[in-house]
Amino acid sequence: MKKIVNDLIKRYEADTITLEEAANVFACSLRKCAGDDKKLLDLIRSLSKRYNETGAPLLYRMSAACYEAIGLGKGMNACGKCLKMCDYEAAPGYSVNESLAMKDEQVTGCKEFNVSVEENLHPAKGLGRYFPEDACVVAISEKEKVYCYKEPDGALVLLGVENCNQDILCDEDTFIEGELPFYFTATTHFVSPVFKIGMLSTLLNELLLHIGYPYMRIKKKVLYTAPDVRLINEDDMWDDPWQGLDLENVYGRNVVLKKLEAMNDKALSQPLKEVLAVAALLYDDLFIKKISEPERIKEVMKRFLKDKNI
């Protein structure tokens, strides 16, 4: 990345590339570093040493993009400060990296999937009371109650929905190799909704990396819709299995009063819609076959794309 940065700064200062073009190239390249906080912080340090150069507006945009890509949103305050320094605002509902990679209101630099969004990506059913009227919430799997939507800051939220109305004992471990993790009640058990959206997260990360999509934060939420549901061991779960997952549990009895923040359809770029459509095509089959390991998901994804000529 440092080589790319040096080249872009030289070209920008020599007036052979515009500020927008240079920031675009950088944002499209940064995905390779996303998730590697050490590499991102090292890159930010090298950029900060050069803030007094003529390329400062570009350096601040690059730094903002790096800060946004730090895990769990820990760099968002610094990201905002960098954006103020270069008088830049991200497009509503788009991440900084998505916005920097936009041209003529379209996210650029991505491979295209030859897949019909209209045929394979559909609005979520039965969730209207929890969202603003114009919110765009898409179904990845109605069967497993797994959905996606965009927040105003550009984060993509993976939403699992659970309607059990009992006391629930959460457990993210498996008792038998090859089985899925279950949550338990006094009368039944069901697959962990955290596991379900975690599986989707792995799939989406592979698809986004495959097409070179600019970085955006991926959050996880579980919406418990029943009025009397209670997670018996919720406090204990944050100590280990849920720590570092960028996860939030949301209760329907509270959400009806204050809707979940979700953007409309305009916050989903065409490349992202195509990624979500492919995820919708793949998800149920992966779940039925209990394929959750990143390498196996990547293998299935590549075989699927090749077989379907996508």
VOFI-896700 format. One record per residue (C-alpha): residue number from 1; x negated, y negated, z. Coordinates in Angstrom, 3 decimals. Layout:
! VOFI-896700
+-----+----------+----------+----------+
! num !     east !    north !       up !
+-----+----------+----------+----------+
! NUM !        X !        Y !        Z !
...
+-----+----------+----------+----------+
//
This chain:
! VOFI-896700
+-----+----------+----------+----------+
! num !     east !    north !       up !
+-----+----------+----------+----------+
!   1 !    0.000 !    0.000 !    0.000 !
!   2 !   -2.833 !   -2.428 !    0.762 !
!   3 !   -4.060 !   -2.104 !   -2.813 !
!   4 !   -0.553 !   -2.901 !   -4.086 !
!   5 !   -0.353 !   -5.893 !   -1.733 !
!   6 !   -3.725 !   -7.301 !   -2.838 !
!   7 !   -2.789 !   -6.919 !   -6.496 !
!   8 !    0.597 !   -8.596 !   -6.038 !
!   9 !   -0.880 !  -11.531 !   -4.102 !
!  10 !   -3.541 !  -12.098 !   -6.778 !
!  11 !   -0.949 !  -11.997 !   -9.551 !
!  12 !    1.417 !  -14.296 !   -7.652 !
!  13 !   -1.309 !  -16.852 !   -6.903 !
!  14 !   -2.398 !  -16.708 !  -10.556 !
!  15 !    1.209 !  -17.382 !  -11.680 !
!  16 !    1.418 !  -14.135 !  -13.662 !
!  17 !    4.305 !  -12.855 !  -11.536 !
!  18 !    7.109 !  -14.722 !   -9.760 !
!  19 !    7.776 !  -14.603 !   -6.031 !
!  20 !   10.973 !  -12.603 !   -6.621 !
!  21 !    9.238 !  -10.141 !   -8.962 !
!  22 !    6.353 !   -9.550 !   -6.536 !
!  23 !    8.701 !   -9.046 !   -3.576 !
!  24 !   10.767 !   -6.671 !   -5.716 !
!  25 !    7.761 !   -4.489 !   -6.577 !
!  26 !    6.675 !   -4.431 !   -2.930 !
!  27 !   10.122 !   -3.442 !   -1.622 !
!  28 !   10.395 !   -0.632 !   -4.183 !
!  29 !    6.970 !    0.675 !   -3.127 !
!  30 !    7.471 !    0.438 !    0.632 !
!  31 !    9.749 !    3.490 !    0.909 !
!  32 !    6.610 !    5.689 !    0.940 !
!  33 !    5.678 !    4.161 !    4.320 !
!  34 !    9.163 !    4.161 !    5.862 !
!  35 !    9.185 !    6.101 !    9.114 !
!  36 !    5.426 !    5.810 !    9.606 !
!  37 !    5.372 !    3.064 !   12.232 !
!  38 !    1.586 !    3.183 !   12.625 !
!  39 !    1.023 !    2.592 !    8.917 !
!  40 !    3.649 !   -0.176 !    8.835 !
!  41 !    2.141 !   -2.006 !   11.819 !
!  42 !   -1.311 !   -1.730 !   10.292 !
!  43 !    0.030 !   -3.232 !    7.071 !
!  44 !    1.758 !   -6.046 !    9.000 !
!  45 !   -1.514 !   -6.875 !   10.797 !
!  46 !   -3.361 !   -7.130 !    7.499 !
!  47 !   -0.623 !   -9.410 !    6.128 !
!  48 !   -0.567 !  -11.666 !    9.222 !
!  49 !   -4.275 !  -12.441 !    8.822 !
!  50 !   -3.470 !  -14.058 !    5.472 !
!  51 !   -0.407 !  -16.186 !    6.352 !
!  52 !   -2.294 !  -19.449 !    5.684 !
!  53 !   -2.970 !  -18.551 !    2.047 !
!  54 !   -1.007 !  -20.008 !   -0.864 !
!  55 !    0.926 !  -16.748 !   -1.077 !
!  56 !    2.499 !  -17.285 !    2.351 !
!  57 !    6.157 !  -17.114 !    1.139 !
!  58 !    5.413 !  -13.724 !   -0.403 !
!  59 !    3.471 !  -12.569 !    2.671 !
!  60 !    6.392 !  -13.420 !    4.957 !
!  61 !    8.840 !  -11.523 !    2.738 !
!  62 !    6.511 !   -8.525 !    2.706 !
!  63 !    6.144 !   -8.675 !    6.492 !
!  64 !    9.925 !   -8.882 !    6.944 !
!  65 !   10.340 !   -5.800 !    4.760 !
!  66 !    7.760 !   -3.927 !    6.854 !
!  67 !    9.303 !   -4.960 !   10.177 !
!  68 !   12.733 !   -3.793 !    8.995 !
!  69 !   11.314 !   -0.349 !    8.178 !
!  70 !   10.035 !    0.255 !   11.731 !
!  71 !   12.013 !    3.042 !   13.368 !
!  72 !   15.172 !    2.537 !   15.473 !
!  73 !   15.448 !   -1.114 !   14.474 !
!  74 !   12.625 !   -2.098 !   16.840 !
!  75 !   11.223 !   -4.605 !   14.367 !
!  76 !   14.452 !   -6.452 !   13.528 !
!  77 !   13.785 !   -9.531 !   15.702 !
!  78 !   10.373 !  -10.023 !   14.084 !
!  79 !   11.954 !   -9.357 !   10.699 !
!  80 !   14.394 !  -12.229 !   11.266 !
!  81 !   11.589 !  -14.603 !   12.267 !
!  82 !    9.646 !  -13.802 !    9.097 !
!  83 !   12.727 !  -14.439 !    6.965 !
!  84 !   13.185 !  -17.865 !    8.600 !
!  85 !    9.555 !  -18.721 !    7.861 !
!  86 !   10.121 !  -18.188 !    4.142 !
!  87 !   13.724 !  -19.484 !    4.067 !
!  88 !   15.150 !  -16.213 !    2.783 !
!  89 !   18.428 !  -14.418 !    3.537 !
!  90 !   19.336 !  -10.850 !    2.687 !
!  91 !   22.515 !  -10.294 !    0.700 !
!  92 !   25.540 !   -9.552 !    2.963 !
!  93 !   25.729 !   -5.833 !    3.704 !
!  94 !   22.309 !   -5.133 !    2.189 !
!  95 !   19.057 !   -4.420 !    3.987 !
!  96 !   16.130 !   -6.818 !    3.502 !
!  97 !   14.377 !   -4.212 !    1.360 !
!  98 !   17.476 !   -3.645 !   -0.773 !
!  99 !   17.862 !   -7.406 !   -1.221 !
! 100 !   14.218 !   -7.897 !   -2.213 !
! 101 !   14.621 !   -5.104 !   -4.764 !
! 102 !   17.705 !   -6.728 !   -6.323 !
! 103 !   17.854 !   -8.367 !   -9.714 !
! 104 !   21.069 !   -9.789 !  -11.178 !
! 105 !   22.892 !   -8.481 !   -8.072 !
! 106 !   21.786 !   -4.902 !   -8.719 !
! 107 !   19.214 !   -2.835 !   -6.795 !
! 108 !   16.446 !   -2.035 !   -9.278 !
! 109 !   13.507 !    0.344 !   -9.565 !
! 110 !   15.442 !    3.566 !   -8.867 !
! 111 !   15.862 !    6.741 !  -10.882 !
! 112 !   19.425 !    7.334 !  -12.019 !
! 113 !   21.565 !   10.347 !  -11.190 !
! 114 !   23.744 !   11.577 !  -14.042 !
! 115 !   26.757 !   12.073 !  -11.777 !
! 116 !   30.297 !   10.682 !  -11.742 !
! 117 !   30.836 !    8.551 !   -8.661 !
! 118 !   34.580 !    8.318 !   -9.325 !
! 119 !   35.022 !   12.111 !   -9.415 !
! 120 !   32.827 !   13.000 !   -6.446 !
! 121 !   32.959 !   10.128 !   -3.949 !
! 122 !   36.277 !    9.378 !   -2.258 !
! 123 !   37.568 !    7.109 !    0.537 !
! 124 !   37.855 !    8.600 !    4.020 !
! 125 !   41.329 !    9.716 !    5.054 !
! 126 !   43.080 !    8.808 !    8.292 !
! 127 !   40.466 !    6.419 !    9.726 !
! 128 !   42.049 !    3.098 !    8.794 !
! 129 !   42.980 !    2.120 !   12.341 !
! 130 !   39.319 !    2.066 !   13.393 !
! 131 !   38.046 !   -0.250 !   10.634 !
! 132 !   38.808 !   -3.654 !    9.080 !
! 133 !   41.367 !   -3.554 !    6.275 !
! 134 !   38.828 !   -4.037 !    3.454 !
! 135 !   36.206 !   -1.633 !    4.862 !
! 136 !   34.680 !    0.925 !    2.505 !
! 137 !   34.268 !    4.250 !    4.339 !
! 138 !   33.431 !    7.177 !    2.059 !
! 139 !   33.873 !   10.867 !    2.770 !
! 140 !   30.892 !   13.168 !    2.456 !
! 141 !   32.907 !   16.076 !    3.837 !
! 142 !   36.547 !   15.818 !    4.889 !
! 143 !   36.334 !   19.451 !    6.009 !
! 144 !   33.545 !   18.717 !    8.506 !
! 145 !   34.678 !   15.129 !    9.176 !
! 146 !   31.447 !   13.485 !    8.040 !
! 147 !   31.527 !    9.979 !    6.536 !
! 148 !   29.369 !    6.947 !    5.591 !
! 149 !   29.741 !    3.191 !    5.606 !
! 150 !   27.580 !    0.067 !    5.513 !
! 151 !   27.234 !   -2.427 !    8.385 !
! 152 !   26.784 !   -6.205 !    7.865 !
! 153 !   23.005 !   -5.989 !    8.498 !
! 154 !   22.645 !   -3.455 !    5.676 !
! 155 !   22.302 !   -0.340 !    7.820 !
! 156 !   23.939 !    2.816 !    6.473 !
! 157 !   25.993 !    4.513 !    9.187 !
! 158 !   26.519 !    8.275 !    9.152 !
! 159 !   29.740 !    8.898 !   11.029 !
! 160 !   30.919 !   12.158 !   12.551 !
! 161 !   34.498 !   12.324 !   13.815 !
! 162 !   35.738 !   14.617 !   16.586 !
! 163 !   39.358 !   14.780 !   17.814 !
! 164 !   38.997 !   17.201 !   20.764 !
! 165 !   41.014 !   15.902 !   23.749 !
! 166 !   39.275 !   17.782 !   26.590 !
! 167 !   36.198 !   17.556 !   28.755 !
! 168 !   33.247 !   18.481 !   26.539 !
! 169 !   29.899 !   19.999 !   27.468 !
! 170 !   27.352 !   18.926 !   24.834 !
! 171 !   24.502 !   21.196 !   23.776 !
! 172 !   22.144 !   20.645 !   20.837 !
! 173 !   20.298 !   23.954 !   21.338 !
! 174 !   21.111 !   27.268 !   19.659 !
! 175 !   21.426 !   30.521 !   21.571 !
! 176 !   20.838 !   32.768 !   18.557 !
! 177 !   18.313 !   32.116 !   15.787 !
! 178 !   20.034 !   31.031 !   12.607 !
! 179 !   23.172 !   29.861 !   14.418 !
! 180 !   24.356 !   26.255 !   14.760 !
! 181 !   24.470 !   24.262 !   18.037 !
! 182 !   27.870 !   24.198 !   19.746 !
! 183 !   29.756 !   21.904 !   22.112 !
! 184 !   31.985 !   23.679 !   24.652 !
! 185 !   35.317 !   23.000 !   26.367 !
! 186 !   37.329 !   25.100 !   28.810 !
! 187 !   39.192 !   26.739 !   25.915 !
! 188 !   37.093 !   26.457 !   22.759 !
! 189 !   33.815 !   25.487 !   21.126 !
! 190 !   32.820 !   23.643 !   17.935 !
! 191 !   29.679 !   22.716 !   16.008 !
! 192 !   27.822 !   19.681 !   17.348 !
! 193 !   28.888 !   16.543 !   15.441 !
! 194 !   25.398 !   15.149 !   16.084 !
! 195 !   23.957 !   18.162 !   14.267 !
! 196 !   26.354 !   17.619 !   11.349 !
! 197 !   25.344 !   14.008 !   10.766 !
! 198 !   21.685 !   14.877 !   11.419 !
! 199 !   21.888 !   17.386 !    8.598 !
! 200 !   23.352 !   14.692 !    6.341 !
! 201 !   20.556 !   12.315 !    7.373 !
! 202 !   17.931 !   14.827 !    6.262 !
! 203 !   19.689 !   15.333 !    2.925 !
! 204 !   20.102 !   11.602 !    2.280 !
! 205 !   16.475 !   10.859 !    3.122 !
! 206 !   15.369 !   13.435 !    0.554 !
! 207 !   17.734 !   12.056 !   -2.100 !
! 208 !   16.763 !    8.424 !   -1.430 !
! 209 !   13.083 !    9.299 !   -1.576 !
! 210 !   13.670 !   11.248 !   -4.805 !
! 211 !   15.071 !    8.201 !   -6.618 !
! 212 !   12.740 !    5.689 !   -4.915 !
! 213 !   15.509 !    3.742 !   -3.204 !
! 214 !   14.420 !    0.741 !   -1.085 !
! 215 !   14.347 !    1.283 !    2.672 !
! 216 !   17.476 !    0.745 !    4.752 !
! 217 !   18.074 !    1.745 !    8.328 !
! 218 !   20.192 !    4.884 !    8.764 !
! 219 !   22.207 !    4.939 !   11.975 !
! 220 !   24.250 !    7.795 !   13.423 !
! 221 !   27.575 !    7.483 !   15.205 !
! 222 !   30.072 !    9.983 !   16.555 !
! 223 !   33.658 !    8.747 !   16.903 !
! 224 !   35.707 !   10.595 !   19.505 !
! 225 !   39.320 !    9.803 !   18.596 !
! 226 !   41.272 !   11.554 !   21.400 !
! 227 !   42.464 !    9.309 !   24.272 !
! 228 !   41.329 !   11.498 !   27.176 !
! 229 !   38.091 !   13.006 !   25.844 !
! 230 !   35.083 !   12.964 !   28.160 !
! 231 !   31.495 !   14.090 !   27.573 !
! 232 !   30.609 !   15.728 !   30.874 !
! 233 !   26.833 !   15.618 !   30.439 !
! 234 !   26.464 !   12.542 !   28.201 !
! 235 !   23.991 !   10.783 !   30.521 !
! 236 !   21.687 !   13.828 !   30.608 !
! 237 !   21.707 !   14.168 !   26.820 !
! 238 !   20.075 !   10.761 !   26.362 !
! 239 !   16.996 !   11.956 !   28.275 !
! 240 !   15.926 !   14.410 !   25.614 !
! 241 !   17.987 !   15.777 !   22.701 !
! 242 !   19.523 !   12.431 !   21.697 !
! 243 !   16.510 !   10.261 !   22.475 !
! 244 !   15.101 !    8.606 !   19.356 !
! 245 !   18.028 !    9.597 !   17.108 !
! 246 !   19.393 !    6.061 !   16.536 !
! 247 !   22.679 !    7.494 !   17.794 !
! 248 !   25.777 !    5.940 !   19.367 !
! 249 !   28.886 !    7.623 !   20.765 !
! 250 !   32.041 !    5.638 !   20.079 !
! 251 !   35.435 !    6.199 !   21.692 !
! 252 !   38.615 !    5.628 !   19.717 !
! 253 !   40.467 !    4.199 !   22.730 !
! 254 !   37.990 !    1.281 !   22.631 !
! 255 !   37.597 !    0.959 !   18.858 !
! 256 !   41.302 !    0.323 !   18.237 !
! 257 !   40.898 !   -2.933 !   20.165 !
! 258 !   37.608 !   -3.881 !   18.511 !
! 259 !   37.183 !   -2.423 !   15.031 !
! 260 !   33.938 !   -0.839 !   13.873 !
! 261 !   31.965 !   -3.296 !   11.737 !
! 262 !   32.000 !   -2.047 !    8.169 !
! 263 !   31.426 !   -3.794 !    4.856 !
! 264 !   33.554 !   -3.550 !    1.740 !
! 265 !   32.702 !   -1.720 !   -1.477 !
! 266 !   30.407 !   -4.517 !   -2.675 !
! 267 !   27.772 !   -3.529 !   -0.080 !
! 268 !   27.239 !   -0.156 !   -1.777 !
! 269 !   24.881 !   -0.478 !   -4.741 !
! 270 !   25.404 !    1.774 !   -7.747 !
! 271 !   22.248 !    3.863 !   -7.050 !
! 272 !   23.378 !    4.372 !   -3.439 !
! 273 !   26.872 !    5.397 !   -4.562 !
! 274 !   25.273 !    7.993 !   -6.837 !
! 275 !   23.149 !    9.313 !   -3.958 !
! 276 !   26.235 !    9.610 !   -1.738 !
! 277 !   28.125 !   11.369 !   -4.545 !
! 278 !   25.362 !   13.987 !   -4.863 !
! 279 !   25.327 !   14.374 !   -1.065 !
! 280 !   29.083 !   14.991 !   -1.147 !
! 281 !   28.568 !   17.685 !   -3.782 !
! 282 !   25.854 !   19.425 !   -1.752 !
! 283 !   26.854 !   19.001 !    1.884 !
! 284 !   29.554 !   21.641 !    2.413 !
! 285 !   27.480 !   24.342 !    0.721 !
! 286 !   24.465 !   23.528 !    2.904 !
! 287 !   26.655 !   23.614 !    6.010 !
! 288 !   28.289 !   26.947 !    5.158 !
! 289 !   24.866 !   28.495 !    4.500 !
! 290 !   23.495 !   26.908 !    7.712 !
! 291 !   20.612 !   25.262 !    5.865 !
! 292 !   19.291 !   22.435 !    8.027 !
! 293 !   15.482 !   22.552 !    7.827 !
! 294 !   14.043 !   19.627 !    5.786 !
! 295 !   11.949 !   21.840 !    3.491 !
! 296 !   14.873 !   24.139 !    2.707 !
! 297 !   17.205 !   21.200 !    2.103 !
! 298 !   14.615 !   19.684 !   -0.260 !
! 299 !   14.322 !   23.006 !   -2.104 !
! 300 !   18.104 !   23.366 !   -2.484 !
! 301 !   18.408 !   19.725 !   -3.578 !
! 302 !   15.775 !   20.063 !   -6.310 !
! 303 !   17.292 !   23.297 !   -7.590 !
! 304 !   20.754 !   21.730 !   -7.641 !
! 305 !   19.580 !   18.640 !   -9.537 !
! 306 !   17.782 !   20.812 !  -12.079 !
! 307 !   20.708 !   23.206 !  -12.571 !
! 308 !   23.209 !   20.367 !  -12.983 !
! 309 !   20.809 !   18.306 !  -15.132 !
! 310 !   21.332 !   15.355 !  -12.815 !
+-----+----------+----------+----------+
//
